Amino acid sequence: MKHNFAMLFFLLVSITLSAQSTGNLQGKWIFKKALNKEVDDFGRQSLKTDIINKMTFEFKSNNEFNAFAFGQTINGKWAYHEKHKKITLITPENEVFNLLILKLTETEVILQFGLGEFLMEKI
């Protein structure tokens, strides 16, 4: 009986922790700034104004996402991989994009994809 209770307790704790992790990601995120240290000021300004200034991600609770990134509207399914601190996006055309999470709080996330590191703010 104690064994069953202990297993149920650990199961509930792991479900709760998983829900909290994805719960922080759920919502709409907007681009705040590029963080690449190896990009010079001119390159950073060009990126900001021409490509990523309007970047957004919306992660929904049903694991669907909508995004506007690099001049394209993208949608599909998303999954969070807590062990690897990674978000995987899969489009209806089966294109796969991996976003590495460098930092995650309730109001900010720093994502790395491609050569860029981007600070996103929750709205």
HUTAKA-V812703 format. One record per pair of residues at least 24 apart in sequence whose ideal C-beta (glycine too) atoms are under 8 Angstrom apart, sorted by sequence separation. I is the first residue (numbers start at 0). GAP is how many residues later the second one is. D is the distance in whole Angstrom. If there is no record, write none. Layout:
{{I	GAP	D} {I	GAP	D}}
//
This chain:
{{30	24	4} {64	24	6} {86	24	8} {29	25	7} {30	25	7} {29	26	5} {28	27	6} {27	28	6} {28	28	5} {58	28	8} {27	29	7} {28	29	7} {27	30	4} {28	30	8} {26	31	7} {26	32	7} {25	33	5} {24	34	5} {25	34	7} {25	35	5} {21	37	8} {24	55	6} {21	58	5} {20	59	6} {20	61	5} {24	62	7} {54	63	7} {56	63	7} {17	64	7} {51	64	7} {54	65	8} {51	66	7} {46	69	7} {34	75	7} {31	76	8} {24	79	7} {35	79	7} {23	80	6} {28	80	6} {35	80	6} {23	81	7} {35	81	6} {23	82	6} {33	82	6} {34	82	4} {20	83	8} {33	83	7} {34	83	7} {24	84	7} {33	84	6} {34	84	6} {32	85	8} {33	85	8} {31	86	8} {32	86	5} {30	87	6} {31	87	4} {30	88	8} {31	88	6} {30	89	6} {31	89	5} {29	90	6} {28	91	4} {29	91	6} {28	92	7} {28	93	6} {29	93	6} {27	94	7} {28	94	7} {26	95	5} {27	95	5} {26	96	8}}
//
